[in-house]
């Protein structure tokens, strides 16, 4: 019974890691100047969006670490 719980938790972590990697790959393939000249405001918006995504990924990683620590304690 315990091994089923451990395997389920490991599966969940692997899926989350896979989703994070997919997001990072998609983010890295974005090009700022992909349609001609870029206005300053557009560049600022793209930079802000990239920063927001990076922070979101970092927060998810922290949550996973905290959850793993709690599961390890239990």
N, CA, C, O and CB atoms as a CASP TS submission, in Angstrom:
PFRMAT TS
TARGET T0000
AUTHOR 0000-0000-0000
METHOD Language model
MODEL 1
PARENT N/A
ATOM      1  N   UNK     1       0.821  -1.194   0.000  1.00  0.00           N
ATOM      2  CA  UNK     1       0.000   0.000   0.000  1.00  0.00           C
ATOM      3  C   UNK     1       0.862   1.253   0.000  1.00  0.00           C
ATOM      4  O   UNK     1       0.577   2.227  -0.697  1.00  0.00           O
ATOM      5  CB  UNK     1      -0.933   0.001   1.200  1.00  0.00           C
ATOM      6  N   UNK     2       1.928   1.205   0.801  1.00  0.00           N
ATOM      7  CA  UNK     2       2.818   2.353   0.876  1.00  0.00           C
ATOM      8  C   UNK     2       3.504   2.613  -0.451  1.00  0.00           C
ATOM      9  O   UNK     2       3.682   3.768  -0.838  1.00  0.00           O
ATOM     10  CB  UNK     2       3.852   2.147   1.960  1.00  0.00           C
ATOM     11  N   UNK     3       3.889   1.563  -1.152  1.00  0.00           N
ATOM     12  CA  UNK     3       4.585   1.725  -2.432  1.00  0.00           C
ATOM     13  C   UNK     3       3.672   2.369  -3.476  1.00  0.00           C
ATOM     14  O   UNK     3       4.149   3.106  -4.339  1.00  0.00           O
ATOM     15  CB  UNK     3       5.092   0.366  -2.942  1.00  0.00           C
ATOM     16  N   UNK     4       2.387   2.104  -3.409  1.00  0.00           N
ATOM     17  CA  UNK     4       1.442   2.724  -4.334  1.00  0.00           C
ATOM     18  C   UNK     4       1.412   4.229  -4.109  1.00  0.00           C
ATOM     19  O   UNK     4       1.390   4.998  -5.070  1.00  0.00           O
ATOM     20  CB  UNK     4       0.028   2.122  -4.165  1.00  0.00           C
ATOM     21  N   UNK     5       1.410   4.650  -2.871  1.00  0.00           N
ATOM     22  CA  UNK     5       1.410   6.075  -2.538  1.00  0.00           C
ATOM     23  C   UNK     5       2.700   6.726  -3.004  1.00  0.00           C
ATOM     24  O   UNK     5       2.679   7.826  -3.557  1.00  0.00           O
ATOM     25  CB  UNK     5       1.226   6.281  -1.025  1.00  0.00           C
ATOM     26  N   UNK     6       3.807   6.063  -2.789  1.00  0.00           N
ATOM     27  CA  UNK     6       5.102   6.600  -3.199  1.00  0.00           C
ATOM     28  C   UNK     6       5.167   6.724  -4.718  1.00  0.00           C
ATOM     29  O   UNK     6       5.640   7.733  -5.241  1.00  0.00           O
ATOM     30  CB  UNK     6       6.247   5.708  -2.683  1.00  0.00           C
ATOM     31  N   UNK     7       4.695   5.699  -5.426  1.00  0.00           N
ATOM     32  CA  UNK     7       4.706   5.741  -6.887  1.00  0.00           C
ATOM     33  C   UNK     7       3.785   6.841  -7.421  1.00  0.00           C
ATOM     34  O   UNK     7       4.128   7.521  -8.388  1.00  0.00           O
ATOM     35  CB  UNK     7       4.287   4.383  -7.458  1.00  0.00           C
ATOM     36  N   UNK     8       2.643   7.013  -6.808  1.00  0.00           N
ATOM     37  CA  UNK     8       1.716   8.063  -7.233  1.00  0.00           C
ATOM     38  C   UNK     8       2.345   9.439  -7.034  1.00  0.00           C
ATOM     39  O   UNK     8       2.210  10.309  -7.895  1.00  0.00           O
ATOM     40  CB  UNK     8       0.388   7.963  -6.453  1.00  0.00           C
ATOM     41  N   UNK     9       3.018   9.642  -5.931  1.00  0.00           N
ATOM     42  CA  UNK     9       3.676  10.919  -5.654  1.00  0.00           C
ATOM     43  C   UNK     9       4.808  11.162  -6.646  1.00  0.00           C
ATOM     44  O   UNK     9       4.972  12.277  -7.142  1.00  0.00           O
ATOM     45  CB  UNK     9       4.215  10.949  -4.211  1.00  0.00           C
ATOM     46  N   UNK    10       5.585  10.128  -6.933  1.00  0.00           N
ATOM     47  CA  UNK    10       6.678  10.262  -7.888  1.00  0.00           C
ATOM     48  C   UNK    10       6.138  10.580  -9.282  1.00  0.00           C
ATOM     49  O   UNK    10       6.719  11.394 -10.000  1.00  0.00           O
ATOM     50  CB  UNK    10       7.523   8.978  -7.923  1.00  0.00           C
ATOM     51  N   UNK    11       5.052   9.956  -9.661  1.00  0.00           N
ATOM     52  CA  UNK    11       4.417  10.212 -10.948  1.00  0.00           C
ATOM     53  C   UNK    11       3.948  11.668 -11.039  1.00  0.00           C
ATOM     54  O   UNK    11       4.132  12.315 -12.070  1.00  0.00           O
ATOM     55  CB  UNK    11       3.232   9.252 -11.161  1.00  0.00           C
ATOM     56  N   UNK    12       3.349  12.177  -9.976  1.00  0.00           N
ATOM     57  CA  UNK    12       2.885  13.569  -9.939  1.00  0.00           C
ATOM     58  C   UNK    12       4.057  14.526 -10.111  1.00  0.00           C
ATOM     59  O   UNK    12       3.972  15.493 -10.869  1.00  0.00           O
ATOM     60  CB  UNK    12       2.149  13.863  -8.614  1.00  0.00           C
ATOM     61  N   UNK    13       5.151  14.255  -9.406  1.00  0.00           N
ATOM     62  CA  UNK    13       6.328  15.125  -9.506  1.00  0.00           C
ATOM     63  C   UNK    13       6.917  15.102 -10.908  1.00  0.00           C
ATOM     64  O   UNK    13       7.318  16.142 -11.431  1.00  0.00           O
ATOM     65  CB  UNK    13       7.390  14.703  -8.492  1.00  0.00           C
ATOM     66  N   UNK    14       6.972  13.928 -11.515  1.00  0.00           N
ATOM     67  CA  UNK    14       7.507  13.828 -12.868  1.00  0.00           C
ATOM     68  C   UNK    14       6.650  14.584 -13.876  1.00  0.00           C
ATOM     69  O   UNK    14       7.171  15.227 -14.787  1.00  0.00           O
ATOM     70  CB  UNK    14       7.621  12.373 -13.278  1.00  0.00           C
ATOM     71  N   UNK    15       5.347  14.503 -13.708  1.00  0.00           N
ATOM     72  CA  UNK    15       4.456  15.246 -14.610  1.00  0.00           C
ATOM     73  C   UNK    15       4.651  16.753 -14.457  1.00  0.00           C
ATOM     74  O   UNK    15       4.686  17.474 -15.454  1.00  0.00           O
ATOM     75  CB  UNK    15       2.986  14.877 -14.337  1.00  0.00           C
ATOM     76  N   UNK    16       4.778  17.234 -13.223  1.00  0.00           N
ATOM     77  CA  UNK    16       4.993  18.655 -12.990  1.00  0.00           C
ATOM     78  C   UNK    16       6.320  19.113 -13.585  1.00  0.00           C
ATOM     79  O   UNK    16       6.400  20.180 -14.193  1.00  0.00           O
ATOM     80  CB  UNK    16       4.953  18.961 -11.494  1.00  0.00           C
ATOM     81  N   UNK    17       7.344  18.311 -13.409  1.00  0.00           N
ATOM     82  CA  UNK    17       8.652  18.644 -13.964  1.00  0.00           C
ATOM     83  C   UNK    17       8.587  18.705 -15.485  1.00  0.00           C
ATOM     84  O   UNK    17       9.168  19.595 -16.105  1.00  0.00           O
ATOM     85  CB  UNK    17       9.705  17.619 -13.516  1.00  0.00           C
ATOM     86  N   UNK    18       7.880  17.757 -16.074  1.00  0.00           N
ATOM     87  CA  UNK    18       7.726  17.737 -17.525  1.00  0.00           C
ATOM     88  C   UNK    18       6.992  18.979 -18.015  1.00  0.00           C
ATOM     89  O   UNK    18       7.377  19.567 -19.026  1.00  0.00           O
ATOM     90  CB  UNK    18       6.978  16.477 -17.963  1.00  0.00           C
ATOM     91  N   UNK    19       5.940  19.383 -17.309  1.00  0.00           N
ATOM     92  CA  UNK    19       5.194  20.581 -17.700  1.00  0.00           C
ATOM     93  C   UNK    19       6.072  21.824 -17.606  1.00  0.00           C
ATOM     94  O   UNK    19       6.017  22.689 -18.480  1.00  0.00           O
ATOM     95  CB  UNK    19       3.947  20.748 -16.820  1.00  0.00           C
ATOM     96  N   UNK    20       6.883  21.922 -16.548  1.00  0.00           N
ATOM     97  CA  UNK    20       7.782  23.061 -16.397  1.00  0.00           C
ATOM     98  C   UNK    20       8.790  23.122 -17.537  1.00  0.00           C
ATOM     99  O   UNK    20       9.054  24.195 -18.081  1.00  0.00           O
ATOM    100  CB  UNK    20       8.511  22.989 -15.059  1.00  0.00           C
ATOM    101  N   UNK    21       9.351  21.975 -17.899  1.00  0.00           N
ATOM    102  CA  UNK    21      10.324  21.940 -18.992  1.00  0.00           C
ATOM    103  C   UNK    21       9.685  22.357 -20.306  1.00  0.00           C
ATOM    104  O   UNK    21      10.296  23.071 -21.100  1.00  0.00           O
ATOM    105  CB  UNK    21      10.930  20.542 -19.126  1.00  0.00           C
ATOM    106  N   UNK    22       8.457  21.912 -20.534  1.00  0.00           N
ATOM    107  CA  UNK    22       7.767  22.291 -21.765  1.00  0.00           C
ATOM    108  C   UNK    22       7.549  23.799 -21.812  1.00  0.00           C
ATOM    109  O   UNK    22       7.738  24.422 -22.857  1.00  0.00           O
ATOM    110  CB  UNK    22       6.421  21.552 -21.882  1.00  0.00           C
ATOM    111  N   UNK    23       7.151  24.392 -20.681  1.00  0.00           N
ATOM    112  CA  UNK    23       6.953  25.848 -20.626  1.00  0.00           C
ATOM    113  C   UNK    23       8.258  26.587 -20.894  1.00  0.00           C
ATOM    114  O   UNK    23       8.274  27.579 -21.623  1.00  0.00           O
ATOM    115  CB  UNK    23       6.386  26.264 -19.257  1.00  0.00           C
ATOM    116  N   UNK    24       9.345  26.108 -20.310  1.00  0.00           N
ATOM    117  CA  UNK    24      10.633  26.757 -20.507  1.00  0.00           C
ATOM    118  C   UNK    24      11.080  26.654 -21.957  1.00  0.00           C
ATOM    119  O   UNK    24      11.625  27.613 -22.504  1.00  0.00           O
ATOM    120  CB  UNK    24      11.683  26.145 -19.589  1.00  0.00           C
ATOM    121  N   UNK    25      10.860  25.515 -22.581  1.00  0.00           N
ATOM    122  CA  UNK    25      11.231  25.362 -23.987  1.00  0.00           C
ATOM    123  C   UNK    25      10.429  26.318 -24.854  1.00  0.00           C
ATOM    124  O   UNK    25      10.975  26.931 -25.771  1.00  0.00           O
ATOM    125  CB  UNK    25      11.015  23.914 -24.453  1.00  0.00           C
ATOM    126  N   UNK    26       9.155  26.448 -24.576  1.00  0.00           N
ATOM    127  CA  UNK    26       8.321  27.362 -25.346  1.00  0.00           C
ATOM    128  C   UNK    26       8.762  28.800 -25.116  1.00  0.00           C
ATOM    129  O   UNK    26       8.785  29.596 -26.055  1.00  0.00           O
ATOM    130  CB  UNK    26       6.842  27.190 -24.974  1.00  0.00           C
ATOM    131  N   UNK    27       9.104  29.134 -23.907  1.00  0.00           N
ATOM    132  CA  UNK    27       9.536  30.488 -23.580  1.00  0.00           C
ATOM    133  C   UNK    27      10.845  30.819 -24.289  1.00  0.00           C
ATOM    134  O   UNK    27      11.003  31.937 -24.780  1.00  0.00           O
ATOM    135  CB  UNK    27       9.697  30.650 -22.061  1.00  0.00           C
ATOM    136  N   UNK    28      11.772  29.895 -24.355  1.00  0.00           N
ATOM    137  CA  UNK    28      13.051  30.142 -24.980  1.00  0.00           C
ATOM    138  C   UNK    28      12.933  30.338 -26.481  1.00  0.00           C
ATOM    139  O   UNK    28      13.821  30.938 -27.087  1.00  0.00           O
ATOM    140  CB  UNK    28      13.986  29.014 -24.688  1.00  0.00           C
ATOM    141  N   UNK    29      11.888  29.863 -27.085  1.00  0.00           N
ATOM    142  CA  UNK    29      11.722  29.974 -28.532  1.00  0.00           C
ATOM    143  C   UNK    29      11.015  31.254 -28.951  1.00  0.00           C
ATOM    144  O   UNK    29      10.773  31.460 -30.140  1.00  0.00           O
ATOM    145  CB  UNK    29      10.958  28.790 -29.050  1.00  0.00           C
ATOM    146  N   UNK    30      10.685  32.100 -28.018  1.00  0.00           N
ATOM    147  CA  UNK    30      10.035  33.354 -28.365  1.00  0.00           C
ATOM    148  C   UNK    30      11.086  34.345 -28.850  1.00  0.00           C
ATOM    149  O   UNK    30      12.167  34.462 -28.271  1.00  0.00           O
ATOM    150  CB  UNK    30       9.252  33.926 -27.156  1.00  0.00           C
ATOM    151  N   UNK    31      10.751  35.051 -29.913  1.00  0.00           N
ATOM    152  CA  UNK    31      11.650  36.057 -30.458  1.00  0.00           C
ATOM    153  C   UNK    31      11.003  37.419 -30.314  1.00  0.00           C
ATOM    154  O   UNK    31       9.816  37.590 -30.593  1.00  0.00           O
ATOM    155  CB  UNK    31      11.993  35.762 -31.939  1.00  0.00           C
ATOM    156  N   UNK    32      11.781  38.371 -29.883  1.00  0.00           N
ATOM    157  CA  UNK    32      11.240  39.714 -29.653  1.00  0.00           C
ATOM    158  C   UNK    32      10.922  40.398 -30.979  1.00  0.00           C
ATOM    159  O   UNK    32       9.842  40.967 -31.133  1.00  0.00           O
ATOM    160  CB  UNK    32      12.233  40.567 -28.839  1.00  0.00           C
ATOM    161  N   UNK    33      11.835  40.353 -31.925  1.00  0.00           N
ATOM    162  CA  UNK    33      11.646  41.062 -33.190  1.00  0.00           C
ATOM    163  C   UNK    33      11.192  40.104 -34.280  1.00  0.00           C
ATOM    164  O   UNK    33      11.910  39.885 -35.256  1.00  0.00           O
ATOM    165  CB  UNK    33      12.941  41.769 -33.611  1.00  0.00           C
ATOM    166  N   UNK    34      10.011  39.537 -34.119  1.00  0.00           N
ATOM    167  CA  UNK    34       9.543  38.543 -35.083  1.00  0.00           C
ATOM    168  C   UNK    34       8.528  39.109 -36.071  1.00  0.00           C
ATOM    169  O   UNK    34       7.697  38.361 -36.587  1.00  0.00           O
ATOM    170  CB  UNK    34       8.935  37.373 -34.354  1.00  0.00           C
ATOM    171  N   UNK    35       8.572  40.376 -36.339  1.00  0.00           N
ATOM    172  CA  UNK    35       7.610  40.913 -37.292  1.00  0.00           C
ATOM    173  C   UNK    35       7.938  42.337 -37.674  1.00  0.00           C
ATOM    174  O   UNK    35       7.033  43.141 -37.898  1.00  0.00           O
ATOM    175  CB  UNK    35       6.215  40.845 -36.726  1.00  0.00           C
ATOM    176  N   UNK    36       9.185  42.657 -37.751  1.00  0.00           N
ATOM    177  CA  UNK    36       9.559  44.019 -38.109  1.00  0.00           C
ATOM    178  C   UNK    36      10.048  44.786 -36.901  1.00  0.00           C
ATOM    179  O   UNK    36      10.567  44.212 -35.944  1.00  0.00           O
ATOM    180  CB  UNK    36       8.390  44.743 -38.744  1.00  0.00           C
ATOM    181  N   UNK    37       9.873  46.079 -36.962  1.00  0.00           N
ATOM    182  CA  UNK    37      10.354  46.955 -35.887  1.00  0.00           C
ATOM    183  C   UNK    37       9.524  46.753 -34.621  1.00  0.00           C
ATOM    184  O   UNK    37       8.322  46.490 -34.677  1.00  0.00           O
ATOM    185  CB  UNK    37      10.303  48.436 -36.329  1.00  0.00           C
ATOM    186  N   UNK    38      10.182  46.882 -33.510  1.00  0.00           N
ATOM    187  CA  UNK    38       9.533  46.700 -32.214  1.00  0.00           C
ATOM    188  C   UNK    38       9.489  48.047 -31.501  1.00  0.00           C
ATOM    189  O   UNK    38      10.516  48.703 -31.329  1.00  0.00           O
ATOM    190  CB  UNK    38      10.280  45.633 -31.349  1.00  0.00           C
ATOM    191  N   UNK    39       8.312  48.443 -31.098  1.00  0.00           N
ATOM    192  CA  UNK    39       8.164  49.683 -30.353  1.00  0.00           C
ATOM    193  C   UNK    39       8.629  49.472 -28.916  1.00  0.00           C
ATOM    194  O   UNK    39       8.591  48.351 -28.409  1.00  0.00           O
ATOM    195  CB  UNK    39       6.699  50.174 -30.390  1.00  0.00           C
ATOM    196  N   UNK    40       9.062  50.534 -28.264  1.00  0.00           N
ATOM    197  CA  UNK    40       9.565  50.445 -26.885  1.00  0.00           C
ATOM    198  C   UNK    40       8.511  49.854 -25.956  1.00  0.00           C
ATOM    199  O   UNK    40       8.828  49.018 -25.110  1.00  0.00           O
ATOM    200  CB  UNK    40       9.994  51.833 -26.376  1.00  0.00           C
ATOM    201  N   UNK    41       7.279  50.277 -26.105  1.00  0.00           N
ATOM    202  CA  UNK    41       6.204  49.781 -25.236  1.00  0.00           C
ATOM    203  C   UNK    41       5.987  48.280 -25.439  1.00  0.00           C
ATOM    204  O   UNK    41       5.766  47.552 -24.471  1.00  0.00           O
ATOM    205  CB  UNK    41       4.892  50.547 -25.510  1.00  0.00           C
ATOM    206  N   UNK    42       6.046  47.820 -26.667  1.00  0.00           N
ATOM    207  CA  UNK    42       5.883  46.395 -26.950  1.00  0.00           C
ATOM    208  C   UNK    42       7.011  45.589 -26.327  1.00  0.00           C
ATOM    209  O   UNK    42       6.780  44.514 -25.774  1.00  0.00           O
ATOM    210  CB  UNK    42       5.830  46.149 -28.462  1.00  0.00           C
ATOM    211  N   UNK    43       8.234  46.106 -26.416  1.00  0.00           N
ATOM    212  CA  UNK    43       9.380  45.431 -25.812  1.00  0.00           C
ATOM    213  C   UNK    43       9.247  45.341 -24.304  1.00  0.00           C
ATOM    214  O   UNK    43       9.566  44.315 -23.703  1.00  0.00           O
ATOM    215  CB  UNK    43      10.666  46.151 -26.172  1.00  0.00           C
ATOM    216  N   UNK    44       8.777  46.410 -23.699  1.00  0.00           N
ATOM    217  CA  UNK    44       8.575  46.408 -22.251  1.00  0.00           C
ATOM    218  C   UNK    44       7.509  45.403 -21.847  1.00  0.00           C
ATOM    219  O   UNK    44       7.662  44.711 -20.841  1.00  0.00           O
ATOM    220  CB  UNK    44       8.188  47.803 -21.763  1.00  0.00           C
ATOM    221  N   UNK    45       6.438  45.313 -22.614  1.00  0.00           N
ATOM    222  CA  UNK    45       5.378  44.348 -22.325  1.00  0.00           C
ATOM    223  C   UNK    45       5.887  42.917 -22.445  1.00  0.00           C
ATOM    224  O   UNK    45       5.571  42.072 -21.607  1.00  0.00           O
ATOM    225  CB  UNK    45       4.193  44.563 -23.266  1.00  0.00           C
ATOM    226  N   UNK    46       6.671  42.642 -23.482  1.00  0.00           N
ATOM    227  CA  UNK    46       7.226  41.304 -23.655  1.00  0.00           C
ATOM    228  C   UNK    46       8.191  40.958 -22.529  1.00  0.00           C
ATOM    229  O   UNK    46       8.191  39.830 -22.036  1.00  0.00           O
ATOM    230  CB  UNK    46       7.932  41.193 -25.003  1.00  0.00           C
ATOM    231  N   UNK    47       9.008  41.914 -22.123  1.00  0.00           N
ATOM    232  CA  UNK    47       9.952  41.680 -21.028  1.00  0.00           C
ATOM    233  C   UNK    47       9.211  41.434 -19.719  1.00  0.00           C
ATOM    234  O   UNK    47       9.602  40.565 -18.939  1.00  0.00           O
ATOM    235  CB  UNK    47      10.911  42.874 -20.878  1.00  0.00           C
ATOM    236  N   UNK    48       8.155  42.184 -19.475  1.00  0.00           N
ATOM    237  CA  UNK    48       7.361  42.013 -18.255  1.00  0.00           C
ATOM    238  C   UNK    48       6.686  40.642 -18.247  1.00  0.00           C
ATOM    239  O   UNK    48       6.636  39.987 -17.206  1.00  0.00           O
ATOM    240  CB  UNK    48       6.301  43.133 -18.134  1.00  0.00           C
ATOM    241  N   UNK    49       6.174  40.209 -19.378  1.00  0.00           N
ATOM    242  CA  UNK    49       5.531  38.896 -19.471  1.00  0.00           C
ATOM    243  C   UNK    49       6.540  37.776 -19.227  1.00  0.00           C
ATOM    244  O   UNK    49       6.240  36.804 -18.533  1.00  0.00           O
ATOM    245  CB  UNK    49       4.867  38.718 -20.846  1.00  0.00           C
ATOM    246  N   UNK    50       7.727  37.914 -19.795  1.00  0.00           N
ATOM    247  CA  UNK    50       8.768  36.906 -19.585  1.00  0.00           C
ATOM    248  C   UNK    50       9.156  36.836 -18.109  1.00  0.00           C
ATOM    249  O   UNK    50       9.358  35.746 -17.573  1.00  0.00           O
ATOM    250  CB  UNK    50      10.007  37.218 -20.448  1.00  0.00           C
ATOM    251  N   UNK    51       9.259  37.965 -17.467  1.00  0.00           N
ATOM    252  CA  UNK    51       9.586  37.999 -16.035  1.00  0.00           C
ATOM    253  C   UNK    51       8.475  37.363 -15.205  1.00  0.00           C
ATOM    254  O   UNK    51       8.753  36.637 -14.250  1.00  0.00           O
ATOM    255  CB  UNK    51       9.826  39.447 -15.570  1.00  0.00           C
ATOM    256  N   UNK    52       7.222  37.629 -15.561  1.00  0.00           N
ATOM    257  CA  UNK    52       6.092  37.049 -14.838  1.00  0.00           C
ATOM    258  C   UNK    52       6.096  35.527 -14.956  1.00  0.00           C
ATOM    259  O   UNK    52       5.860  34.829 -13.970  1.00  0.00           O
ATOM    260  CB  UNK    52       4.768  37.619 -15.368  1.00  0.00           C
ATOM    261  N   UNK    53       6.358  35.017 -16.135  1.00  0.00           N
ATOM    262  CA  UNK    53       6.393  33.564 -16.345  1.00  0.00           C
ATOM    263  C   UNK    53       7.532  32.945 -15.543  1.00  0.00           C
ATOM    264  O   UNK    53       7.357  31.894 -14.927  1.00  0.00           O
ATOM    265  CB  UNK    53       6.552  33.229 -17.849  1.00  0.00           C
ATOM    266  N   UNK    54       8.696  33.591 -15.548  1.00  0.00           N
ATOM    267  CA  UNK    54       9.838  33.077 -14.795  1.00  0.00           C
ATOM    268  C   UNK    54       9.538  33.035 -13.299  1.00  0.00           C
ATOM    269  O   UNK    54       9.899  32.073 -12.621  1.00  0.00           O
ATOM    270  CB  UNK    54      11.077  33.935 -15.058  1.00  0.00           C
ATOM    271  N   UNK    55       8.883  34.066 -12.786  1.00  0.00           N
ATOM    272  CA  UNK    55       8.515  34.091 -11.370  1.00  0.00           C
ATOM    273  C   UNK    55       7.493  33.009 -11.054  1.00  0.00           C
ATOM    274  O   UNK    55       7.569  32.375 -10.002  1.00  0.00           O
ATOM    275  CB  UNK    55       7.960  35.465 -10.983  1.00  0.00           C
ATOM    276  N   UNK    56       6.542  32.792 -11.951  1.00  0.00           N
ATOM    277  CA  UNK    56       5.522  31.769 -11.735  1.00  0.00           C
ATOM    278  C   UNK    56       6.161  30.380 -11.673  1.00  0.00           C
ATOM    279  O   UNK    56       5.795  29.568 -10.823  1.00  0.00           O
ATOM    280  CB  UNK    56       4.459  31.822 -12.851  1.00  0.00           C
ATOM    281  N   UNK    57       7.097  30.108 -12.555  1.00  0.00           N
ATOM    282  CA  UNK    57       7.785  28.816 -12.562  1.00  0.00           C
ATOM    283  C   UNK    57       8.570  28.645 -11.262  1.00  0.00           C
ATOM    284  O   UNK    57       8.576  27.568 -10.666  1.00  0.00           O
ATOM    285  CB  UNK    57       8.731  28.699 -13.793  1.00  0.00           C
ATOM    286  N   UNK    58       9.230  29.717 -10.833  1.00  0.00           N
ATOM    287  CA  UNK    58      10.005  29.662  -9.590  1.00  0.00           C
ATOM    288  C   UNK    58       9.102  29.397  -8.388  1.00  0.00           C
ATOM    289  O   UNK    58       9.467  28.625  -7.501  1.00  0.00           O
ATOM    290  CB  UNK    58      10.780  30.970  -9.387  1.00  0.00           C
ATOM    291  N   UNK    59       7.933  30.026  -8.347  1.00  0.00           N
ATOM    292  CA  UNK    59       6.993  29.803  -7.249  1.00  0.00           C
ATOM    293  C   UNK    59       6.496  28.363  -7.243  1.00  0.00           C
ATOM    294  O   UNK    59       6.365  27.759  -6.178  1.00  0.00           O
ATOM    295  CB  UNK    59       5.808  30.769  -7.353  1.00  0.00           C
ATOM    296  N   UNK    60       6.221  27.812  -8.410  1.00  0.00           N
ATOM    297  CA  UNK    60       5.759  26.425  -8.486  1.00  0.00           C
ATOM    298  C   UNK    60       6.842  25.468  -7.995  1.00  0.00           C
ATOM    299  O   UNK    60       6.546  24.478  -7.326  1.00  0.00           O
ATOM    300  CB  UNK    60       5.351  26.070  -9.928  1.00  0.00           C
ATOM    301  N   UNK    61       8.082  25.764  -8.326  1.00  0.00           N
ATOM    302  CA  UNK    61       9.180  24.921  -7.868  1.00  0.00           C
ATOM    303  C   UNK    61       9.296  24.976  -6.340  1.00  0.00           C
ATOM    304  O   UNK    61       9.531  23.953  -5.696  1.00  0.00           O
ATOM    305  CB  UNK    61      10.505  25.360  -8.525  1.00  0.00           C
ATOM    306  N   UNK    62       9.132  26.161  -5.769  1.00  0.00           N
ATOM    307  CA  UNK    62       9.183  26.291  -4.304  1.00  0.00           C
ATOM    308  C   UNK    62       8.052  25.503  -3.652  1.00  0.00           C
ATOM    309  O   UNK    62       8.264  24.822  -2.649  1.00  0.00           O
ATOM    310  CB  UNK    62       9.101  27.776  -3.888  1.00  0.00           C
ATOM    311  N   UNK    63       6.850  25.594  -4.222  1.00  0.00           N
ATOM    312  CA  UNK    63       5.713  24.859  -3.677  1.00  0.00           C
ATOM    313  C   UNK    63       5.980  23.358  -3.700  1.00  0.00           C
ATOM    314  O   UNK    63       5.666  22.643  -2.748  1.00  0.00           O
ATOM    315  CB  UNK    63       4.436  25.183  -4.464  1.00  0.00           C
ATOM    316  N   UNK    64       6.564  22.892  -4.799  1.00  0.00           N
ATOM    317  CA  UNK    64       6.876  21.464  -4.908  1.00  0.00           C
ATOM    318  C   UNK    64       7.892  21.045  -3.857  1.00  0.00           C
ATOM    319  O   UNK    64       7.779  19.967  -3.273  1.00  0.00           O
ATOM    320  CB  UNK    64       7.405  21.134  -6.308  1.00  0.00           C
ATOM    321  N   UNK    65       8.886  21.897  -3.616  1.00  0.00           N
ATOM    322  CA  UNK    65       9.891  21.580  -2.598  1.00  0.00           C
ATOM    323  C   UNK    65       9.269  21.519  -1.209  1.00  0.00           C
ATOM    324  O   UNK    65       9.579  20.621  -0.426  1.00  0.00           O
ATOM    325  CB  UNK    65      11.018  22.616  -2.621  1.00  0.00           C
ATOM    326  N   UNK    66       8.402  22.460  -0.907  1.00  0.00           N
ATOM    327  CA  UNK    66       7.735  22.471   0.394  1.00  0.00           C
ATOM    328  C   UNK    66       6.850  21.237   0.533  1.00  0.00           C
ATOM    329  O   UNK    66       6.841  20.595   1.582  1.00  0.00           O
ATOM    330  CB  UNK    66       6.897  23.761   0.573  1.00  0.00           C
ATOM    331  N   UNK    67       6.110  20.906  -0.515  1.00  0.00           N
ATOM    332  CA  UNK    67       5.238  19.740  -0.479  1.00  0.00           C
ATOM    333  C   UNK    67       6.054  18.463  -0.287  1.00  0.00           C
ATOM    334  O   UNK    67       5.681  17.586   0.492  1.00  0.00           O
ATOM    335  CB  UNK    67       4.405  19.652  -1.765  1.00  0.00           C
ATOM    336  N   UNK    68       7.176  18.372  -1.011  1.00  0.00           N
ATOM    337  CA  UNK    68       8.034  17.187  -0.872  1.00  0.00           C
ATOM    338  C   UNK    68       8.589  17.081   0.538  1.00  0.00           C
ATOM    339  O   UNK    68       8.700  15.984   1.086  1.00  0.00           O
ATOM    340  CB  UNK    68       9.185  17.231  -1.887  1.00  0.00           C
ATOM    341  N   UNK    69       8.938  18.217   1.126  1.00  0.00           N
ATOM    342  CA  UNK    69       9.461  18.202   2.494  1.00  0.00           C
ATOM    343  C   UNK    69       8.383  17.746   3.474  1.00  0.00           C
ATOM    344  O   UNK    69       8.664  16.984   4.399  1.00  0.00           O
ATOM    345  CB  UNK    69       9.985  19.600   2.890  1.00  0.00           C
ATOM    346  N   UNK    70       7.162  18.207   3.274  1.00  0.00           N
ATOM    347  CA  UNK    70       6.066  17.811   4.154  1.00  0.00           C
ATOM    348  C   UNK    70       5.788  16.322   4.009  1.00  0.00           C
ATOM    349  O   UNK    70       5.583  15.628   5.005  1.00  0.00           O
ATOM    350  CB  UNK    70       4.797  18.625   3.845  1.00  0.00           C
ATOM    351  N   UNK    71       5.780  15.829   2.775  1.00  0.00           N
ATOM    352  CA  UNK    71       5.529  14.406   2.539  1.00  0.00           C
ATOM    353  C   UNK    71       6.651  13.571   3.172  1.00  0.00           C
ATOM    354  O   UNK    71       6.394  12.504   3.729  1.00  0.00           O
ATOM    355  CB  UNK    71       5.419  14.110   1.010  1.00  0.00           C
ATOM    356  N   UNK    72       7.893  14.061   3.084  1.00  0.00           N
ATOM    357  CA  UNK    72       9.019  13.328   3.664  1.00  0.00           C
ATOM    358  C   UNK    72       8.907  13.266   5.184  1.00  0.00           C
ATOM    359  O   UNK    72       9.297  12.272   5.797  1.00  0.00           O
ATOM    360  CB  UNK    72      10.348  13.981   3.261  1.00  0.00           C
ATOM    361  N   UNK    73       8.380  14.313   5.787  1.00  0.00           N
ATOM    362  CA  UNK    73       8.215  14.334   7.249  1.00  0.00           C
ATOM    363  C   UNK    73       7.130  13.364   7.669  1.00  0.00           C
ATOM    364  O   UNK    73       7.259  12.671   8.678  1.00  0.00           O
ATOM    365  CB  UNK    73       7.876  15.754   7.744  1.00  0.00           C
ATOM    366  N   UNK    74       6.068  13.318   6.897  1.00  0.00           N
ATOM    367  CA  UNK    74       4.939  12.433   7.226  1.00  0.00           C
ATOM    368  C   UNK    74       5.348  11.039   6.947  1.00  0.00           C
ATOM    369  O   UNK    74       4.562  10.113   7.148  1.00  0.00           O
ATOM    370  CB  UNK    74       3.666  12.790   6.436  1.00  0.00           C
TER
END
